[in-house]
Every structure is written in C-alpha cells, then in structure tokens.
Amino acid sequence: MLTYKGIKLNWLGHASFKIENEITIYIDPFHIKKEDTADLILITHEHYDHCSPEDMDKVSGKETIIIAPPSCDPSIGRDFRKVKVGDRVEVKGVVIDVVPAYNVGKKFHPKEKGGVGYILAMNRVHIYHAGDTDIIKEMGKIRADIALLPVGGTYTMNAEEAAQAAEMIKPKIAIPMHYGSIIGSGEDAEEFKKKCTVCKVEILGKE
C-alpha cells in the first residue's frame, strides 16, 4: 500500500486498484477479494479482465456508482454512467477526466473501440490510471502526481515504453501495473523501476 497526502492506494493485481480517501474507489476490479463497499467503480474498457461483473458485485452496494465507456454495456448488465474521451464528471467530490487509451500498431485495443483511462482529482492530488494503452501522443498533455502505468507488454506498453511514458507525464510517483497474472511478471515491474529515472517508482505488493 502507498499513502500519499492522506490517500491510500492498494494494488489488487493486474490493473486493479483500490483508492481510499473520504470515499472508496475501485478501478478495474478483477479476481479481488470482497472487502469494502465501493462508493465508486471505474472501468476502463470491455475486456473480461477489466470489466468483470462478478468482481463488481463483490464491492457494490445500493449507493455504488459505476462509470465506464459504452462498450461495457453488454457485460455490466446494469445501470451505469457512460463516459467517453474528453468527458469530465464529478462524483462524490472526485473530479474525473476521461482520457484516451489505445494501441498503436496492435489489434487488441483499437482507438475506435473507445477504451479510456482516468485522471482522478481528489484532495488536490491527481492520479492517472492509464488503462490498457501504448504510448500515445495524448500523454504529452497529461499531468498527474501519481501515474499507474501498464508494463506487461503484448497488450499494452512494456517496461521500457512505460518509462518513456513517464518521461512525458512527469509524475511524482509511478506505479507499475498490468503484470503478474495474465501477462508479464515482477521482472517487468523491476525493469520499469530501473529504466524510469524521471520520478520515484513504487512497486506495490498485491493486496
């Protein structure tokens, strides 16, 4: 777990995170344990390892708000707030900017499919969850205190490319993700830490 200016970040494996402040936020819950009830669940795209209704159920309550792109509609099977790139929404005091996430020269996450990343603003801290993405030109406009970046390769950036992305974003802290289960290993996280020289890198243990 990382605590930054009163905000707690837990990596739950793969691309899943739990972020706690006054509220509890889950991003892309997948193969998680039932713990707290989420105030807010953010889903980046429709793939089963990111948009998992079973895992959403584990942390959903009557007041839980789910935010996801329209491509998730068939999977989620319940009401949720649909968002697209360029949207800005405020939920329970958290301002969320919806940003692009897509592959360049790969077929897995085409831009036209509408996958997204999120920038969360809470307590004057900006947290960027990149989603499943390669290095994209839009990253040059992203500014965040904490960047959650995929490093596993194949479907996303690899460790070296993620380090280049960090150079563009210039966060204070970068946290590697999208490794250790379906794709990638702890070696990818360590490689990212070695190659990322623009900021501090925190490799979080799976909670």
Stockholm file with secondary structure:
# STOCKHOLM 1.0

chainA/1-207         MLTYKGIKLNWLGHASFKIENEITIYIDPFHIKKEDTADLILITHEHYDHCSPEDMDKVSGKETIIIAPPSCDPSIGRDFRKVKVGDRVEVKGVVIDVVPAYNVGKKFHPKEKGGVGYILAMNRVHIYHAGDTDIIKEMGKIRADIALLPVGGTYTMNAEEAAQAAEMIKPKIAIPMHYGSIIGSGEDAEEFKKKCTVCKVEILGKE
#=GR chainA/1-207 SS CEEETTEEEEEEETTEEEEESSSEEEESCCSCCCCSCCSEEECCCSSTTTSCHHHHHHHCCTTCEEEECGGGHHHHCSCCEECCTTCEEEETTEEEEEEECCCSSCSSSCGGGCCEEEEEEETTEEEEECCSCCCCGGGGGCCCSEEEEECBCSSSCBHHHHHHHHHHHCCSEEEEESCSSSSCCHHHHHHHHHHCCSSEECCCCCC
#=GC SS_cons         CEEETTEEEEEEETTEEEEESSSEEEESCCSCCCCSCCSEEECCCSSTTTSCHHHHHHHCCTTCEEEECGGGHHHHCSCCEECCTTCEEEETTEEEEEEECCCSSCSSSCGGGCCEEEEEEETTEEEEECCSCCCCGGGGGCCCSEEEEECBCSSSCBHHHHHHHHHHHCCSEEEEESCSSSSCCHHHHHHHHHHCCSSEECCCCCC
//
